[in-house]
């Protein structure tokens, strides 16, 4: 590895007047599935908000696709990333197809027929071509997340961020979504950064992960899930990966 798509150097994460994590440094390689882990309130979602440009870092440097987030790079960077929010965040007054077409309408000069063709191909990639004309309220939670992933990939971003993709899903649906993520990484060579706490998903999809701890106010582990489970020098990290007997073995 070494061809990095996301780079954090000595980043302090949080909000003005409230630093949650200090001195965070890690890089995400192109083609990786990289997971952000930790307990509730540990700062993993805060780190993601910095990575997708919703909030500026409090200190340090954060680069995506070689560009540092800032007012002058924001427009360019927003087209280099895709985001799937936890609920899917689909527009309820639009069909699934229209949701996926929206970024193409806003940010490309493609003709209507070409936009539709590309959006249909993306829905086919997430195995939902037959739901193109359905409204979000007519499909399941897992299907909403698939449509949201298709929309996140509409502009062919260099990295896609997934916020708790397994949240609210039953184990079978969650496993199928994991399979989809691996398929898209394999077939489209997409880089994924995933916020999650689901052990089954972590061991199935993540090449590497960064783990954060609220009490210590920083990153406490970085590496492959199995390596951290078996060889981390931190007892808290080992317990996290071995909890409940779902340890990926």
CORKAQUI-V613184 format. One record per helix or strand of 2 or more residues. SS is the DSSP state (H for helix, E for strand). FROM is the first residue (numbers start at 1). TO is the last residue. If there is no record, write none. Layout:
# CORKAQUI-V613184
ss=SS from=FROM to=TO
ss=SS from=FROM to=TO
This chain:
# CORKAQUI-V613184
ss=E from=4 to=15
ss=E from=18 to=29
ss=E from=33 to=37
ss=H from=44 to=51
ss=E from=59 to=64
ss=E from=67 to=68
ss=H from=74 to=78
ss=E from=81 to=84
ss=H from=96 to=107
ss=H from=112 to=125
ss=H from=129 to=131
ss=H from=136 to=138
ss=H from=141 to=152
ss=E from=159 to=163
ss=H from=171 to=188
ss=E from=191 to=195
ss=H from=199 to=205
ss=E from=208 to=213
ss=E from=218 to=223
ss=H from=225 to=231
ss=H from=235 to=245
